């Protein structure tokens, strides 16, 4: 079992930056690939970024490439999402998720946090 708790969301203006954090419980954090997804009102949950167990491999969705960076610190059981040059279309609830394998689809992920709201005003 892995419990995930996101933090760092908020209300910002277009062009601003935010850093989301996701703290994981347990002593097996490095056994899991981690990912961030987001869900805007009326839309399906979508992939944002993913990182392998030790951070050697990362994937990004096209809309966030070059603006968002995912990294992790296994010593403190935390994965981060640095979001720069935010746009109004980035507004969504952001979720972190854990899975044994590095994937970009929603379905394989076994463990989810409760989400943190990010709102970007124009």
C-alpha positions in Angstrom: 0.0 0.0 0.0 1.1 3.5 -0.8 -0.6 6.6 0.4 0.0 9.8 -1.6 -0.6 13.4 -0.5 -0.3 16.3 -2.9 0.4 19.9 -2.0 1.4 23.2 -3.6 -1.6 24.1 -5.7 -3.1 27.5 -5.7 -4.3 30.5 -7.7 -1.7 32.1 -9.9 -1.6 34.4 -13.0 -0.6 33.4 -16.5 3.2 33.2 -16.8 3.7 32.4 -13.1 5.3 29.2 -11.7 4.2 26.7 -9.1 5.8 23.6 -7.7 3.6 20.7 -6.7 4.8 18.1 -4.2 3.5 14.6 -3.6 4.6 12.9 -0.4 4.3 9.1 -0.2 4.0 6.9 2.8 5.9 3.7 3.3 9.4 2.5 2.8 9.1 1.3 -0.8 8.8 4.6 -2.6 11.7 3.7 -4.9 9.8 0.6 -6.0 7.3 2.7 -7.9 7.3 4.8 -11.0 5.4 8.0 -10.3 3.3 10.3 -12.4 1.2 13.4 -12.5 -2.2 13.6 -14.1 -4.7 16.4 -14.2 -8.4 16.8 -14.7 -10.2 19.9 -15.8 -13.9 20.4 -15.2 -16.0 18.4 -17.7 -12.9 16.6 -19.1 -11.3 13.3 -18.7 -8.2 12.8 -16.5 -5.1 13.2 -18.6 -1.5 12.4 -18.4 1.0 15.2 -17.6 4.4 13.7 -16.7 5.9 10.5 -15.4 9.3 9.5 -13.9 10.9 6.1 -13.4 11.8 4.6 -10.1 15.2 6.2 -9.8 14.6 9.2 -12.1 16.5 8.1 -15.1 13.6 8.3 -17.5 10.9 10.9 -17.8 7.9 11.4 -20.1 5.9 14.5 -20.7 2.6 15.2 -22.4 3.1 17.5 -25.4 1.2 20.5 -24.0 3.6 20.7 -21.0 6.9 19.9 -22.7 9.5 22.6 -22.1 7.4 24.2 -19.3 7.0 21.4 -16.7 9.6 19.3 -15.0 9.1 16.2 -12.9 11.6 15.0 -10.5 11.8 12.9 -7.3 13.8 12.6 -4.1 13.6 9.0 -2.9 15.4 10.0 0.3 12.2 11.9 1.4 9.7 9.9 -0.5 8.5 12.8 -2.6 7.9 13.5 -6.3 7.7 17.1 -7.6 6.2 18.9 -10.5 7.8 22.2 -11.3 5.4 24.2 -13.5 6.6 27.3 -15.3 5.0 29.6 -17.8 1.6 28.6 -16.6 -1.3 29.1 -18.9 -5.1 29.3 -18.2 -5.5 25.9 -20.0 -3.3 24.4 -17.2 -6.2 24.9 -14.8 -7.2 21.6 -13.3 -7.0 19.3 -10.3 -3.6 17.7 -10.3 -3.1 14.2 -9.0 0.0 12.2 -8.4 -0.1 8.4 -8.9 2.1 5.4 -8.3 2.6 2.2 -10.3 5.2 -0.5 -10.4 5.8 0.2 -14.1 6.4 3.5 -15.9 3.3 4.2 -17.9 1.5 7.2 -19.4 -2.1 5.9 -19.2 -4.4 6.5 -16.3 -5.6 2.9 -16.0 -2.4 1.1 -14.8 -1.8 3.4 -11.9 -2.8 1.6 -8.6 -2.4 4.4 -6.1 -3.7 8.0 -6.3 -3.6 11.1 -4.1 -6.6 13.3 -3.4 -5.6 16.0 -5.8 -4.6 19.6 -5.5 -6.3 22.5 -7.4 -4.3 24.6 -9.7 -6.0 27.7 -11.1 -4.3 30.0 -13.7 -6.0 33.3 -14.4 -5.5 35.2 -17.6 
